[in-house]
Structure formats: C-alpha cells, structure tokens
Amino acid sequence: MELYRKEAQRRSKIMKDRQVKPLDNAVYWVEYVIRHNGAQHLRVAYLDLTWYQYYLLDVFAFILVVLVGVYFALKKAISYWLRRIRKKKFKII
C-alpha cells in the first residue's frame, strides 16, 4: 500500500507543478478568444467536414471497393487456375 501512496503523491506533485494558476489560465484564454474574434483558427477541423466525411463513409466506401475488387480478382484467378488444372487432367487421361 505504501508504494501506491508514494506513486499517487508523486503524480499529484507533478500535476500541481504549474507556472500559471488554472483560474489565470482560464482568464487568459477567454481574453485571447475575445481579442481574436472567436479564434476561428483554434476550431477543431471536424466541424468543417461534410456529413459523409464525418461518419467516414467515404473511407468505408473506398475500403469496400478495394475489398470487392480483390475478391473478384481472386475469384477470377482461382477459376482460371482450376480450369487449367482440369484441362491438364483430361489431357493426361
């Protein structure tokens, strides 16, 4: 138990080691946003995405197209090789 207490105290000390108090930090950022008219440059990029990009539908569609393409290419290749193998068997007999 002593090990956990020391680790918790160590981490607490790390978290409390700040040059600026949290209230002063909050005041700074509120003033910053006011100075820069809403600070549009700090907005998160996902706010500007279209709905299909937000839900990653474009990514899923691309992956689906690739998987379907690979499936049909493998199916075609396997059927080609199976036909060649069957032809060879009949030629031997």
C-alpha positions as CSV (number, residue, x, y, z in Angstrom):
1,M,0.0,0.0,0.0
2,E,2.9,2.3,0.7
3,L,4.1,2.0,-2.8
4,Y,0.7,3.1,-4.2
5,R,0.6,6.1,-1.8
6,K,4.1,7.3,-2.8
7,E,3.2,6.9,-6.5
8,A,-0.1,8.9,-6.0
9,Q,1.8,11.6,-4.2
10,R,4.5,11.8,-6.9
11,R,1.9,12.1,-9.6
12,S,-0.1,14.7,-7.6
13,K,3.0,16.8,-7.2
14,I,3.7,16.6,-11.0
15,M,0.1,17.7,-11.8
16,K,0.2,20.6,-9.3
17,D,3.5,21.9,-10.7
18,R,2.2,24.8,-12.8
19,Q,3.7,28.2,-13.5
20,V,0.2,29.7,-14.0
21,K,-2.8,29.1,-11.8
22,P,-5.8,27.4,-13.5
23,L,-8.0,30.5,-13.0
24,D,-5.4,32.8,-14.5
25,N,-5.0,30.4,-17.4
26,A,-8.8,30.4,-18.0
27,V,-8.9,34.1,-17.9
28,Y,-6.1,34.3,-20.4
29,W,-7.9,32.0,-22.9
30,V,-11.2,33.8,-22.6
31,E,-9.4,37.1,-23.3
32,Y,-7.5,35.5,-26.2
33,V,-10.7,34.4,-27.8
34,I,-12.2,37.8,-27.4
35,R,-9.1,39.5,-28.8
36,H,-9.2,37.3,-31.9
37,N,-12.9,37.5,-32.6
38,G,-13.8,33.9,-31.7
39,A,-10.4,32.4,-32.6
40,Q,-11.6,30.6,-35.7
41,H,-8.0,29.3,-36.2
42,L,-8.4,27.2,-33.0
43,R,-11.6,25.5,-34.1
44,V,-11.5,21.7,-34.5
45,A,-11.3,20.6,-38.1
46,Y,-14.1,18.1,-37.9
47,L,-16.6,21.0,-37.6
48,D,-15.9,21.8,-41.2
49,L,-16.4,18.2,-42.5
50,T,-19.4,17.1,-44.6
51,W,-21.7,14.5,-43.1
52,Y,-20.3,11.6,-45.1
53,Q,-16.7,12.6,-44.2
54,Y,-17.7,13.0,-40.5
55,Y,-19.1,9.4,-40.4
56,L,-16.2,8.1,-42.5
57,L,-18.5,6.9,-45.2
58,D,-16.0,7.9,-47.9
59,V,-13.3,5.8,-46.2
60,F,-15.6,2.8,-45.8
61,A,-16.8,3.1,-49.4
62,F,-13.1,3.1,-50.6
63,I,-12.3,0.1,-48.5
64,L,-15.4,-1.7,-49.7
65,V,-14.5,-1.1,-53.3
66,V,-11.0,-2.3,-52.8
67,L,-12.2,-5.5,-51.0
68,V,-14.8,-6.2,-53.7
69,G,-12.1,-5.7,-56.3
70,V,-9.7,-8.0,-54.6
71,Y,-12.5,-10.6,-54.1
72,F,-13.4,-10.6,-57.8
73,A,-9.7,-10.7,-58.9
74,L,-9.0,-13.7,-56.7
75,K,-12.2,-15.4,-57.8
76,K,-11.2,-14.9,-61.4
77,A,-7.6,-16.1,-60.8
78,I,-8.7,-19.2,-58.9
79,S,-11.3,-20.1,-61.5
80,Y,-8.6,-19.6,-64.2
81,W,-6.2,-21.9,-62.4
82,L,-8.8,-24.5,-61.7
83,R,-9.8,-24.6,-65.4
84,R,-6.1,-25.1,-66.4
85,I,-5.7,-27.9,-63.8
86,R,-8.8,-29.6,-65.1
87,K,-7.7,-29.4,-68.7
88,K,-4.3,-30.9,-67.8
89,K,-6.0,-33.8,-66.0
90,F,-8.2,-34.6,-69.0
91,K,-5.2,-34.4,-71.4
92,I,-3.3,-37.0,-69.4
93,I,-6.1,-39.5,-69.5
